[in-house]
């Protein structure tokens, strides 16, 4: 084979390499763009979710209707509101034609059936404790190419558990309109914070909340009582005041010694949120730590 022919083959080989490399690069870019392309039309359904998406600078098309003590981030203040788990506006959600609706794992049943019937895609985020909140933030950050922002936010929410020489016994009571209440366990959001702050939360089982009556709570004789409201906080806290004035509660250490506290929004909530550090520090103060 002549030198001229060898040179021609060499040039042809180089051209083939360039073309092949170009196709590989284009295919890689296409796959990368497809894999990392963020969903454009997003609805979130809790105020805690809205706060997280705001910190990650992710655009939304719909937001929850905030509660009495809640405010939406300025970024989302003028967006259509789709109700909340107490009164979800599923028709409004559907009208916004979302690509995905984010639900809280504890509130899925309030939305799922209707969303499925309307063929609206949904994803759940677990905000049941501080640790699952941080995990969910990491997941969302990866989905929308916001890993740096997510890592920064997770770092801000990191808590070092307090380990006192003695741990006070704590009753966490979640009040309902009408006077009834549930007892939060260490598996609830605030119960987990109480444990991290150095308290022992009464109430056994794997659920976040359980049923205990006054006699059972009196038998535990907690040193501290923390009250919360599921809804209508003014009425709920008044009901608790009337409850603790009864004779069978007056003998409990927490009531007798004035260690009864109200965990109110926006610092506290049923699920984890970005006020977790403030809530943790407040609980430490209540526990005398």
Buried (B, 14 or more C-beta within 10 A) or exposed (E): EEEEEEEEEEEEEEEEEEEEEEEEEEEEEEEEEEEEEEBEBBBBBBBBBBBBBBBBEBBBBBBBBBBEBBEBBEBBEEBBBBBBBEEBBBEBBBEBEBEBBBBBBBBBEBBBEBBEEEEBEBBBBBBBBBBBBBBBBBEBBEBBBBEEBBEBBBEEBEBEEBEEEEBBBBBBBBBBEEEEBBBBBBBBBBBBBBBBBBBBBBBEEEEBBBEBEEEEBBEBBBBBBBBBBBEBBEBBBEBBEEBBEEEBBEEBBBBEEEBBBBBBBBBBBBBBBBBBBEBBBBBBEBBEB
